[in-house]
C-alpha cells in the first residue's frame, strides 16, 4: 500500500505494517494509482517534483513552480518514467490521474470536466 503526505513524501507499506519512504515529490501527492504496466501514476499539486531530481532531468524538463497541471509516472523503484506538467490553470490542482491504454484521464479540484491526454 502507498500513501502520500502533504510534505511531498510517498510512503510504501508492506503486509507486516512496516513502511519506507518510496519517493519525495516535493509537492503534495493527492491521487495515486498503478497502471497496467505496474507503474505508479501520481497526481501532484502545489509544487513541481524537480527539486529532488534536478540532476536527473534534462534542462528542457525543468519548469518554474506555479499554477500547473502535474502528473508523474514512477516505476517500482521510484524512478520517474514520465513527468507531465502544463501551465493549464483549469487543471492546476490535479487530484487524480488514471491511465487506460494510450489515454491518461486527469481530474482536478479546479476543473469542471475530466481532462484526457493521448499518450505516445
TAPEMO-V141947 format. One record per residue. N is the residue number from 1. RES is the residue in three letters. BURIAL is b if it has 16 or more other ideal C-beta (glycine too) atoms within 10 Angstrom, else e. Layout:
n=N res=RES burial=BURIAL
n=N res=RES burial=BURIAL
This chain:
n=1 res=UNK burial=e
n=2 res=UNK burial=b
n=3 res=UNK burial=e
n=4 res=UNK burial=b
n=5 res=UNK burial=e
n=6 res=UNK burial=e
n=7 res=UNK burial=e
n=8 res=UNK burial=b
n=9 res=UNK burial=e
n=10 res=UNK burial=b
n=11 res=UNK burial=e
n=12 res=UNK burial=b
n=13 res=UNK burial=e
n=14 res=UNK burial=e
n=15 res=UNK burial=e
n=16 res=UNK burial=e
n=17 res=UNK burial=e
n=18 res=UNK burial=e
n=19 res=UNK burial=e
n=20 res=UNK burial=e
n=21 res=UNK burial=e
n=22 res=UNK burial=b
n=23 res=UNK burial=b
n=24 res=UNK burial=b
n=25 res=UNK burial=b
n=26 res=UNK burial=b
n=27 res=UNK burial=b
n=28 res=UNK burial=b
n=29 res=UNK burial=b
n=30 res=UNK burial=b
n=31 res=UNK burial=b
n=32 res=UNK burial=b
n=33 res=UNK burial=e
n=34 res=UNK burial=e
n=35 res=UNK burial=b
n=36 res=UNK burial=e
n=37 res=UNK burial=e
n=38 res=UNK burial=e
n=39 res=UNK burial=b
n=40 res=UNK burial=b
n=41 res=UNK burial=b
n=42 res=UNK burial=b
n=43 res=UNK burial=b
n=44 res=UNK burial=b
n=45 res=UNK burial=b
n=46 res=UNK burial=b
n=47 res=UNK burial=b
n=48 res=UNK burial=b
n=49 res=UNK burial=b
n=50 res=UNK burial=b
n=51 res=UNK burial=e
n=52 res=UNK burial=e
n=53 res=UNK burial=b
n=54 res=UNK burial=e
n=55 res=UNK burial=e
n=56 res=UNK burial=e
n=57 res=UNK burial=e
n=58 res=UNK burial=e
n=59 res=UNK burial=e
n=60 res=UNK burial=e
n=61 res=UNK burial=b
n=62 res=UNK burial=e
n=63 res=UNK burial=e
n=64 res=UNK burial=e
n=65 res=UNK burial=e
n=66 res=UNK burial=e
n=67 res=UNK burial=e
n=68 res=UNK burial=b
n=69 res=UNK burial=b
n=70 res=UNK burial=b
n=71 res=UNK burial=b
n=72 res=UNK burial=b
n=73 res=UNK burial=b
n=74 res=UNK burial=b
n=75 res=UNK burial=e
n=76 res=UNK burial=e
n=77 res=UNK burial=e
n=78 res=UNK burial=e
n=79 res=UNK burial=e
n=80 res=UNK burial=b
n=81 res=UNK burial=e
n=82 res=UNK burial=e
n=83 res=UNK burial=b
n=84 res=UNK burial=b
n=85 res=UNK burial=b
n=86 res=UNK burial=b
n=87 res=UNK burial=e
n=88 res=UNK burial=b
n=89 res=UNK burial=e
n=90 res=UNK burial=e
n=91 res=UNK burial=b
n=92 res=UNK burial=b
n=93 res=UNK burial=b
n=94 res=UNK burial=b
n=95 res=UNK burial=b
n=96 res=UNK burial=b
n=97 res=UNK burial=b
n=98 res=UNK burial=e
n=99 res=UNK burial=b
n=100 res=UNK burial=e
n=101 res=UNK burial=e
n=102 res=UNK burial=e
n=103 res=UNK burial=e
n=104 res=UNK burial=b
n=105 res=UNK burial=e
n=106 res=UNK burial=b
n=107 res=UNK burial=b
n=108 res=UNK burial=b
n=109 res=UNK burial=e
n=110 res=UNK burial=e
n=111 res=UNK burial=b
n=112 res=UNK burial=e
n=113 res=UNK burial=e
n=114 res=UNK burial=e
n=115 res=UNK burial=b
n=116 res=UNK burial=e
n=117 res=UNK burial=b
n=118 res=UNK burial=e
n=119 res=UNK burial=e
n=120 res=UNK burial=e
